[in-house]
Amino acid sequence: MPVIRLLNPDEPPIIHQSQVQFGQRLMDVDLPEGLPEYDEIIEELHGYVDVFLGRAESPLASPYLAMAEVATAFLSRAYELEMLIYEGEQNESIDGGRSSKDPYHKLRTGALASFISMAKRLADLGSRRLTQEQLLSDQRRDSGEAL
């Protein structure tokens, strides 16, 4: 499974509001599927962190929705990975014991847990930014300013 490509160089980033706010999909961020090899997951998570920290471009170019949408998409992917690891522990294809040396178990209790915490905070921040922008927009409209 290939590592996520945050921006396809052959396609422009999503900019027009009909592509973001009114898209046909629940999330307009393309994400990989399934539980790839451990090293691929690490690379995938590092790609997401690079976007969060501004070292890589966001897959969405909306000034208002980017943080909330992207953080929520990445958080959802992290939860999917966590769920798949839990399933593997349940069906015993992944060793999930307390003293487990299985890399997936260590990932779930280490780097993945840290990433989930980071993504939650950024999704919350993105939500607060949307709320603040809505309040400012309402104030401008109420005062008669042009939007």
Contacts in CASP RR format, 6 or more apart in sequence:
PFRMAT RR
TARGET T0000
AUTHOR 0000-0000-0000
METHOD contacts of the structure
MODEL  1
MPVIRLLNPDEPPIIHQSQVQFGQRLMDVDLPEGLPEYDEIIEELHGYVD
VFLGRAESPLASPYLAMAEVATAFLSRAYELEMLIYEGEQNESIDGGRSS
KDPYHKLRTGALASFISMAKRLADLGSRRLTQEQLLSDQRRDSGEAL
1 32 0 8 1.000
1 33 0 8 1.000
1 34 0 8 1.000
1 36 0 8 1.000
1 40 0 8 1.000
2 32 0 8 1.000
3 32 0 8 1.000
3 40 0 8 1.000
3 43 0 8 1.000
3 44 0 8 1.000
3 47 0 8 1.000
4 30 0 8 1.000
4 31 0 8 1.000
4 32 0 8 1.000
4 44 0 8 1.000
4 47 0 8 1.000
4 48 0 8 1.000
5 30 0 8 1.000
6 47 0 8 1.000
6 51 0 8 1.000
6 56 0 8 1.000
6 57 0 8 1.000
6 58 0 8 1.000
6 59 0 8 1.000
7 13 0 8 1.000
7 57 0 8 1.000
7 59 0 8 1.000
13 57 0 8 1.000
13 58 0 8 1.000
13 59 0 8 1.000
13 60 0 8 1.000
13 61 0 8 1.000
14 20 0 8 1.000
14 28 0 8 1.000
14 59 0 8 1.000
14 60 0 8 1.000
14 61 0 8 1.000
14 62 0 8 1.000
15 61 0 8 1.000
15 62 0 8 1.000
17 62 0 8 1.000
19 28 0 8 1.000
20 28 0 8 1.000
20 60 0 8 1.000
20 62 0 8 1.000
20 65 0 8 1.000
20 69 0 8 1.000
21 62 0 8 1.000
21 65 0 8 1.000
27 69 0 8 1.000
27 72 0 8 1.000
27 73 0 8 1.000
27 76 0 8 1.000
28 60 0 8 1.000
28 69 0 8 1.000
29 59 0 8 1.000
29 60 0 8 1.000
29 69 0 8 1.000
29 70 0 8 1.000
29 73 0 8 1.000
29 74 0 8 1.000
30 59 0 8 1.000
31 73 0 8 1.000
31 74 0 8 1.000
31 76 0 8 1.000
31 77 0 8 1.000
32 44 0 8 1.000
32 77 0 8 1.000
34 80 0 8 1.000
34 81 0 8 1.000
34 84 0 8 1.000
35 41 0 8 1.000
35 81 0 8 1.000
35 84 0 8 1.000
35 85 0 8 1.000
35 104 0 8 1.000
36 44 0 8 1.000
38 103 0 8 1.000
38 104 0 8 1.000
38 107 0 8 1.000
41 81 0 8 1.000
41 107 0 8 1.000
41 112 0 8 1.000
42 107 0 8 1.000
42 111 0 8 1.000
44 77 0 8 1.000
45 78 0 8 1.000
45 111 0 8 1.000
45 112 0 8 1.000
45 115 0 8 1.000
47 56 0 8 1.000
48 74 0 8 1.000
48 77 0 8 1.000
48 78 0 8 1.000
48 115 0 8 1.000
48 119 0 8 1.000
49 115 0 8 1.000
49 118 0 8 1.000
50 56 0 8 1.000
51 57 0 8 1.000
51 58 0 8 1.000
51 59 0 8 1.000
51 70 0 8 1.000
51 74 0 8 1.000
52 71 0 8 1.000
52 74 0 8 1.000
52 118 0 8 1.000
52 119 0 8 1.000
52 122 0 8 1.000
58 66 0 8 1.000
58 70 0 8 1.000
59 70 0 8 1.000
60 66 0 8 1.000
60 69 0 8 1.000
60 70 0 8 1.000
62 69 0 8 1.000
64 129 0 8 1.000
64 130 0 8 1.000
64 133 0 8 1.000
65 130 0 8 1.000
67 122 0 8 1.000
67 123 0 8 1.000
67 125 0 8 1.000
67 126 0 8 1.000
67 129 0 8 1.000
68 123 0 8 1.000
68 126 0 8 1.000
68 127 0 8 1.000
68 129 0 8 1.000
68 130 0 8 1.000
71 119 0 8 1.000
71 122 0 8 1.000
71 123 0 8 1.000
71 125 0 8 1.000
71 126 0 8 1.000
72 123 0 8 1.000
74 119 0 8 1.000
75 116 0 8 1.000
75 119 0 8 1.000
75 120 0 8 1.000
75 123 0 8 1.000
78 112 0 8 1.000
78 115 0 8 1.000
78 116 0 8 1.000
78 119 0 8 1.000
79 116 0 8 1.000
81 108 0 8 1.000
81 112 0 8 1.000
82 108 0 8 1.000
82 112 0 8 1.000
82 116 0 8 1.000
85 94 0 8 1.000
85 104 0 8 1.000
85 105 0 8 1.000
85 107 0 8 1.000
85 108 0 8 1.000
85 112 0 8 1.000
86 108 0 8 1.000
88 94 0 8 1.000
88 104 0 8 1.000
89 95 0 8 1.000
89 96 0 8 1.000
89 97 0 8 1.000
89 105 0 8 1.000
94 102 0 8 1.000
94 104 0 8 1.000
94 105 0 8 1.000
95 101 0 8 1.000
95 102 0 8 1.000
95 105 0 8 1.000
96 102 0 8 1.000
96 105 0 8 1.000
97 105 0 8 1.000
100 106 0 8 1.000
137 147 0 8 1.000
140 146 0 8 1.000
140 147 0 8 1.000
141 147 0 8 1.000
END
